[in-house]
């Protein structure tokens, strides 16, 4: 992994850019103790934006460790996957925001997943509603 930017005690610290082994940009923004913190942008190896927003230190220590807090997460093909706040110890635990499914439909809205499916047949008409409430309420 390549890095250009600020250092403190011989470690990446402050503003900088990290690169994938291929040479494509992986991250640009703030780093603290070699972890992504504060405002930054993370990129897939194909060059598309992966995340832009606020990150904080992870309990796991490795180069580029991070936890997403607030921002936008994208699919590898560049389509928006989620925008809002994140929770928990992992990067992809959604909290308050809007999640977009791979087909572009809204799947999660402000912590509650509501999917509606209209099924029609000759004999009946059904409206199916699925409601999932997350642990935090």
C-alpha positions, -999 to 999 in steps of 0.1 A, spaced: 0 0 0 13 34 -9 8 66 11 15 102 5 7 129 31 14 139 67 33 118 92 37 118 130 62 95 147 69 78 114 33 68 109 6 82 85 -12 109 106 -31 140 94 -42 146 58 -31 121 32 -38 97 4 -35 59 4 -34 38 -28 -43 3 -37 -14 -20 -47 -26 -14 -83 -18 23 -79 -55 34 -79 -65 58 -51 -79 40 -21 -85 68 4 -81 105 8 -87 124 40 -77 125 76 -58 97 93 -50 92 129 -27 63 141 -29 50 105 -67 47 107 -93 66 86 -109 93 108 -129 124 103 -141 134 68 -127 114 39 -134 95 7 -128 58 2 -125 42 -33 -129 7 -48 -100 -6 -66 -118 1 -99 -117 38 -91 -153 42 -82 -162 60 -50 -170 35 -21 -178 59 8 -177 96 15 -184 110 49 -172 109 85 -153 79 98 -139 71 132 -112 48 146 -120 11 147 -112 -12 177 -94 -34 151 -59 -21 143 -46 -23 108 -37 1 80 -68 18 69 -91 5 96 -123 26 100 -159 27 111 -183 47 91 -204 72 111 -223 95 87 -222 96 49 -229 79 16 -220 43 8 -219 32 -29 -220 -1 -47 -189 -11 -66 -206 -1 -99 -211 35 -86 -248 34 -77 -258 47 -43 -263 20 -17 -270 39 16 -270 74 29 -274 83 65 -258 73 98 -241 40 107 -240 22 140 -222 -7 157 -187 -20 155 -187 -29 118 -186 -5 89 -218 -16 73 -243 -15 101 -270 10 91 -289 31 116 -308 62 104 -309 67 67 -320 53 34 -307 21 19 -311 14 -19 -313 -21 -31 -293 -33 -61 -323 -27 -84 -325 10 -72 -356 5 -50 -357 18 -15 -352 -10 10 -345 6 43 -357 40 55 -347 55 88 -340 22 105 -372 4 94 -374 -18 64 -407 -17 47 -412 -36 15 -446 -37 -2 -456 -63 -28 -489 -63 -46 -499 -97 -58 -529 -100 -81 -548 -131 -92 -582 -140 -105 -595 -149 -71 -579 -124 -48 -558 -93 -44 -532 -93 -16 -511 -66 -2 -481 -79 16 -462 -57 40 -430 -67 57 -419 -47 87 -386 -53 104 -377 -32 134 -341 -31 144 -328 -38 180 -324 -1 187 -361 5 183 
